[in-house]
């Protein structure tokens, strides 16, 4: 039987170890909630009075151009609700003001771009009619044109835009038409690229599969079905790659599964509770956001937990449904803190232990 690795079972010990460095420098008291980072309090400045949209995705092209994807709180679509950290259907915290059942100006801001101070410098509202929810935004790291890709969950599509947002270059999937075949998705969640431009899609909330396409959106292969056995999934929420393996966040099964690039099952790391985002890093680690406990954690390539920090809540520096994470090229860490209607920015503490920082996402050599 394939050996598996228990991860969260050692969480309390690991958390104490991770906090030992910062705590030792403090004379008395203290509770380290933000690990090796300082949170930039009040960083997110949407420029919209009464902002009440969930921020569900974040991608930092650079420190001065940070993409975020948001969704109207009332746009829960029958059968496709937003969830709390423990997987329950989320109740409304606020009410969106309507005028004759239409959105008021400013109510829906699907994709926005922030500068280093958290201020909006671009609003891609010209694409609001095309996008229902920008569940994952990612810039292809192998594309010299830096195309911006959007996983549009409720419309069951993958969209590719020019970097400036002026052109819609590619559509994969049929708008508003769910399916489980070579040309349709059903609530896709995220994607990851390979150097040749091919990409894997976590297809995701309903279909419970991973799908691979070439750079032009042509179907290549897929694997997975609903269940809890090895190779089966219950909510495929994120996918990441390294040179040899594909890492899949099997969210509701509380595990990460590992496959080769053809979909052959290799291993699983159980006990990773409600992982929303998984990334492989340049320093050969696998880092995740785990929404149920508001945790961020990193493992070595054998699945051993090497660091973790964070807790659940609404104060600055903690989160409620850390839905997506990213790291810019200066090491700043961003969290799409969905149920708190914000994106948070963290900067590495002075003299922070680099082994505890969330690593920059791996870019493979061509």
CORDATA-V561387 format. One record per residue. N is the residue number from 0. SS is DSSP state (~ for helix, > for strand, _ for the rest). NEAR is the number of other C-alpha atoms within 10 Angstrom. Layout:
n->{N/N}
ss->{SS/SS}
near->{NEAR/NEAR}
This chain:
n->{0/1/2/3/4/5/6/7/8/9/10/11/12/13/14/15/16/17/18/19/20/21/22/23/24/25/26/27/28/29/30/31/32/33/34/35/36/37/38/39/40/41/42/43/44/45/46/47/48/49/50/51/52/53/54/55/56/57/58/59/60/61/62/63/64/65/66/67/68/69/70/71/72/73/74/75/76/77/78/79/80/81/82/83/84/85/86/87/88/89/90/91/92/93/94/95/96/97/98/99/100/101/102/103/104/105/106/107/108/109/110/111/112/113/114/115/116/117/118/119/120/121/122/123/124/125/126/127/128/129/130/131/132/133/134/135/136/137/138/139/140/141/142/143/144/145/146/147/148/149/150/151/152/153/154/155/156/157/158/159/160/161/162/163/164/165/166/167/168/169/170/171/172/173/174/175/176/177/178/179/180/181/182/183/184/185/186/187/188/189/190/191/192/193/194/195/196/197/198/199/200/201/202/203/204/205/206/207/208/209/210/211/212/213/214/215/216/217/218/219/220/221/222/223/224/225/226/227/228/229/230/231/232/233/234/235/236/237/238/239/240/241/242/243/244/245/246/247/248/249/250/251/252/253/254/255/256/257/258/259/260/261/262/263/264/265/266/267/268/269/270/271/272/273/274/275/276/277/278/279/280/281/282/283/284/285/286/287/288/289/290/291/292/293/294/295/296/297/298/299/300/301/302/303/304/305/306/307/308/309/310/311/312/313/314/315/316/317/318/319/320/321/322/323/324/325/326/327/328/329/330/331/332/333/334/335/336/337/338/339/340/341/342/343/344/345/346/347/348/349/350/351/352/353/354/355/356/357/358/359/360/361/362/363/364/365}
ss->{_/_/_/_/_/_/_/~/~/~/~/~/~/~/~/~/~/~/~/~/~/~/~/~/_/_/_/_/_/_/_/_/_/_/_/_/>/>/>/_/_/_/_/_/>/_/_/_/_/_/_/_/_/>/>/>/>/>/>/>/>/>/_/_/>/>/>/>/>/>/>/_/_/_/_/_/_/_/_/_/_/_/>/_/_/_/_/_/>/_/_/_/_/_/_/_/_/>/>/_/_/>/>/_/_/_/_/_/_/_/>/>/>/>/_/_/_/_/>/>/>/>/>/_/~/~/~/_/_/_/_/_/_/>/>/>/>/>/>/_/_/_/_/_/_/_/_/>/>/>/>/>/_/_/_/_/>/>/>/>/>/_/_/_/_/_/_/>/>/>/>/>/_/_/_/_/_/_/_/_/>/_/_/>/_/_/_/>/>/>/>/>/>/_/_/_/_/_/>/>/>/>/>/_/_/_/_/_/>/>/>/>/>/_/_/_/_/_/>/>/>/>/>/_/_/>/_/_/_/_/_/_/>/_/_/>/>/>/>/>/>/_/_/_/>/>/>/>/>/>/~/~/~/_/>/>/>/>/>/>/_/_/_/_/>/>/>/>/>/>/_/_/_/_/>/>/>/>/>/>/>/_/_/_/_/>/>/>/>/>/~/~/~/_/>/>/>/>/>/_/_/_/_/_/>/>/>/>/>/_/_/>/_/_/_/_/_/_/>/_/_/>/>/>/>/>/>/_/_/_/_/_/>/>/>/>/>/~/~/~/_/>/>/>/>/>/>/>/_/_/_/_/_/~/~/~/_/_/_/_/>/_/_/_/_/_}
near->{3/8/8/14/16/15/19/19/13/12/17/11/10/18/19/15/13/21/20/13/16/17/15/9/8/9/7/7/7/9/9/19/19/21/26/25/23/18/21/15/12/13/17/19/15/18/11/12/8/13/18/22/24/22/32/28/31/30/24/25/20/15/18/16/20/23/23/29/27/27/26/19/23/15/15/15/9/6/6/14/15/20/15/16/22/15/14/10/13/15/12/10/9/12/10/16/12/11/8/7/7/9/13/12/10/12/20/21/24/26/26/20/22/21/18/15/14/22/18/20/13/16/16/14/16/12/16/13/8/15/24/23/26/28/26/27/25/24/22/21/20/17/12/7/12/16/21/23/24/26/30/26/25/24/22/26/27/27/21/21/18/16/14/12/18/11/12/16/13/14/16/19/22/15/18/17/13/20/16/13/13/15/14/20/32/24/26/33/30/30/24/21/25/21/16/11/16/17/22/24/25/28/30/27/21/21/23/25/28/25/23/24/19/16/14/12/18/13/17/14/14/17/16/18/15/15/13/14/9/14/22/19/31/23/27/31/30/30/30/26/27/20/13/9/17/23/22/27/33/31/25/20/22/22/24/26/23/23/18/16/16/14/18/13/18/16/20/23/21/19/18/25/24/28/33/26/26/25/27/26/19/14/13/14/23/28/26/26/28/27/29/22/22/23/25/23/26/26/19/15/11/13/19/17/22/20/23/28/25/20/19/18/15/13/10/16/22/23/28/24/33/33/28/31/27/24/24/19/12/11/17/22/24/23/27/28/27/26/26/21/21/24/29/26/26/20/17/21/16/9/9/14/15/12/14/19/25/29/24/21/23/19/18/14/8/7}
